[in-house]
Amino acid sequence: MAPASRSTVLPVGGREVAVSNPDKLLFPEARLTKLDLVTYYVAVAEGALRGAGGRPCVLKRYPDGVGGESFFQKRAPANRPEWVEVSTIHFPSGRTAEEVVPREAATLAWMANLGCLELHPHPVRAGDLEHPDELRVDLDPVPGVEWPQIREVAEVARDVLQEHGLVGWPKTSGSRGVHVLVRIEPRWGFDPVRRAALALAREVERRVPALATSAWWKEQRHGVFVDYNQNAKDRTVASAYSVRPRPDARVSTPVTWDELRACDPADFTLKTVPARLEEIGDPHAGIDEAVGSLDALLELSARQESEGQGDAPWPPHYRKQAGEPPRAPSSTRKAKPK
């Protein structure tokens, strides 16, 4: 048997992308290599860049494939090609990081060569890092919840969005849930966008309380959790056409609302999605033209607050917010001495 080649060079959009260890198995069960991952991202670049293009991205790397350890890398490697664009992100600590901003297929291929299975963009464009242009509805089922219930909650979220002047674009998460993406005018900072997402989550819960929850603490959740905190600053989710770290190389795939009712997320994999995209096009092709306002959702938030629903818990590593409830579930809080 001939030894595996240690590197190869792919021409991508007029550039040359070096692929090291192209025969390394990243998905042993599916028998998919690093070269398979790189060529996948070149094939789906049109759709993948619609989701992640022009946005700073965190690199989530799986250097040894799905069976090995993974890590998030915020800072772009110093020895990157000169054509790989970066944008400087500022953190509350005062530190900064230059994060990769993909704008072309060659950058996606270069990222895949680093072992980046998934694309993890921020909900902002590189030209305006403080005003998100995307609200993200992350529907995360608790263990035991089946796909029909997840779909039903997604459709309730779609209805709430429509009634508040917004268009939701669904995609499978590539894991167990559903993401609904919403393009918004970049007029609000991260905190108002998160507050709008919280208002949406509470309204979905009000309409289908047996199916959905906005409860942050896991011990209090049931059904499908509408994760409003995915809209907090510095949070990212796997974007459209991201390959997820599942044994079958499942893909987070844009679908139409009609498809969502009938599809099986397991059908969307690294092997099947390129042909699907070529055959039917990208179901999210019109997303950038469907830009809406958060005004109505923020009005809903104000009504909820006037009825006694103030802020909800933030993730633990965020600074304590004014009006935020205790950072612990009620079962773990110590009773005050009498």
N, C-alpha and C positions, 0 to 999 in steps of 0.2 A: 504494500500500500504506500502510495506517495505521501510524504509528509505534508501536513496542512500548511498552506501559505501563511506567512506571518503578517502580510499587509497587502493591500491592493489600493488602487486609485480609481475613483469613479468620476467621470465627467458629469457635472450637474449644473445645468443652466449657464454654461460658459465658464464654470469654475472647476477646479479639481479638488476633490475631497478624499483625503487619505483615510482608509478604513484599516485599523490595526486588528490583528487576529480575527479576520472576517469569518472564520469557520467556528469560532467559539459558540458553543450552545448556550443561548440565553433562556430558551424554553425547552428543557430536555424532553418533557412529555410530548410536546408538539413537534419536536425535532426542528426547531427554528433557531437560526444562527444570528450573530450580530449583522452579517451582511443582509440577511432577510429583513431585519429591523430597519436598516438604513434604506434599502430599496423600497420598503413599505412607505416610509415617510416621504420619499421622493414621489411615489405614485399618488399619494393623497395630499400633496402639498397645497393644492388649491383650497381644499376644505380645512386642512389643519391651520393654514395661515389666516383663514377667515376667523378662526377662533382665537389663535395665539399671536398672529402677526402684528407687529408694531407695539407689542406689549412687553414690558420687562418680565422675564421668566426665571423662576427658581429652577435649578437643575436638580431633579430627583434621580439619582444615579444607582444603578444596579450593576456594578462592575462584574459580578460573577453570576448574573442572571437571576431568575426568580427564586432559585434555591439559596442564594447567598444574602448577605446583609445589604441593606440599602441606606442611603443617606441623602439629606438635602444639602445642596451647595448653593448658597446665595451669590457668592462672588465668582464671576467668570474667570476661568483659568487665564493666567498671565500670558501663556504661550499659545494664544489663539491666533487664527488667521486675521490679517488686517481687515478683511471684509466682514468680519463678525461684529455687528454693532452692539454697543452696550449703553446702558442708561444708569445714572447714579441715583440709587435709592437712599433716602435719609431715614434713619431709625430714631425713635424717641430718646435712645441713649446718647444720641449725638454722633454715633458711628455711621458710616456709609458703606455701601457696597455697589460695585458695578455689576449689574445683572444683564444677561444676554437678552437682546431684542431681535427675535427672528423676523426677517422680512422676505426671505427667499428660500427656495427648496434646499439650496446648498447649506444654509445654516441649520435647517432641520436635520439634514444628513450628518453634519458635523456634531450636533448634539446627540444624535443616536449613536454615533461612534464612541461617545463618552459613556455609553450605557444608560442614557436617559430613555427609559421606556415611555414615560409620560411627559406631556407638556403641562407645565404649571404656571400659567400667566397670571399676573395681577389684573384686576378689573379696570385698569387705566391704560391710556396710551402713553407712549414715551414722551410726547410733547406736552402732556399735562398730568403730572403724577399725583396731584392732590384731589382730582375730581373724577370719580369713576364714571365710565360711560356704560357700565353693565351692572345690573342687579342680578344676583344669582340665587335661585330657589333650589336648595339642596334637600331632596326628599330621601331621608335615611331610615329604612325600616328596622325595627327592633328584631331580634332573632325570632324566627317562626312566622313572620308576616310573609304572605305569598304575593306573587306578582299582580294578580287582579286587584288587590287592595291598594298596592302602590300606584297602579294606573288610575284607580278611582280618585285617590287623593290628588294626583297630578292634574286631573281634569277639573277638580274643584279649584285648585290653584289657578289654572287657566281662566276659569270663570271670574274669579276675584280680580285677576289682572285685567281682563277685558272690561269689567265694570268700572275699573279705575283708569281706563284709557291707555292700557299697556298691552303689548303683544308678547306672549310667551312662546319660546321656541324649545321644544323638548328634545332631550337626547338621553339614551341610556347612560348610566354612570360607568358601565363596564364592570361594575361590581354587583351590588344587589339593588341599588336605588335608581332614581331618576333625577336629572338636573333639568331645570327649566330656566333658560337664559332670557334676559330682558334688556334690550338696548334702551338706554336713557340719555337724556341731555346731560352733558357734563357740567351741570350748574351747582351740584351739591357736593359737600365733602363726604368723607367716609362715614362719619357719625350719623348724619341724616339718612344716608342710604341704608345703613344698618337698621335705623329706627323704622324706615319704611318696610324693610324686610320683616322686622318683628311684627309690625301691624298686619302685614299679609299673613304671617304664620298664625297669629291669634285669630284672624278672621276665618282662615281655613279650619282651625280647630273648633271655632264656634259653630261652623256649618256642619261639620262631621265629627263631633266629639268622640264617637266610638272608634273612628278610623285614624285620626291624626292628633298630634300633640305639638305644643310649642314649649313643653317643659325641658329646661336645660339639663337638669340632673337625671342621670340614667335610671336611677331607682324610681323616678316618677314618670318615666315615659311608657307609652304603649303605642301600638300601631306604627304609624309612620311619623317620625320626627321631622318637622320643618325647621331646618337648621339655619336660623336667622344670623347666627354668628359667623357664617361663611362670608358675610359682607363686612366684617370688621377689617380695619387696615392691616395689611401684611398677610392676610389669609389668602390662600390660593386653592383652586380645585383643578382636577384633571380636565383639560379642555377637549373640545370636539376632535375626534379622530385619535385621541391618546390611546396607546396600547397600555393595558393595565397588567399588573404583575400577577396574573392568574395562569395556571398551568396551560390553559388552552389559548393564551395570548388574546384574550377578549379585548374588544375595542369599545371605547365610549363613543357611541354612534348617533349622530343626528337622525331623527325620524320625524315624519309628519304626525299630527295628532291621530289621524286614522290608523297609521301604522302602529302607533303606540298601543292601540287597543288589541292588536292581533299578534304583535311580534314576540319572538323569544330572544331575549338579549344574548343567549348563548350562540345564536346564529351569526353574530357579528364578531369576527375575529380578524387577526392580521392576515389570514389567508383569504378571507371572503370579502372584506370591505373594499379593497381597491377595485375589484370587478363591479361591485355594487355602485361605487361612486362613478365609474365610467359609464355604467348602463343607465342610471336614473338621475345622475347629477347630485348636487348637494342639497338636501332638504332645507338647509339653513341659508340658501343662496340669497334670500331677500332680507336677512336679519339687519344689515346695516342701513337699510332704508326704512326700517320700522322703529324709529326713535320716538320715545314718548317722554312724558313729564311725570315727576314724582309728586306733583302737587296734591292729587287726589288721595294717594296713599298716606301722605303726611297729614292731610286733613283727617283721615281715618285714625291715624296715630294720636292726633290731638283729642279726638272724641274718646278714644280708649283711655287716654290719660285722665280726662275729665271724669270718667266713670271709675277711676281708681286703679287702672292698669298703667303703672309707671314703667320704668326701665326694667329689664330682665338681666339675669346674670351674664357676665362676660367670661371669656376663657380665662383661666387662672393666671396667665403671665401678663395680662393687661393691667394697667394701672386702675385703681379703684375709681369708679365713676360717681359723680354726684347723683344721688337718688337711686343708685343701684342697690338691690336687695342683698342680703348677706351672701358671701361667697362660699356657702356650704349648704347642703340639703338640710331640711328641718330635722331629720333623724339624727344628724351628727352634731347639732348645736347644743352646747352645754346650757342647761337651765341656769338662769341667774339666781344667786342665793337670795332668800327672802330676808 
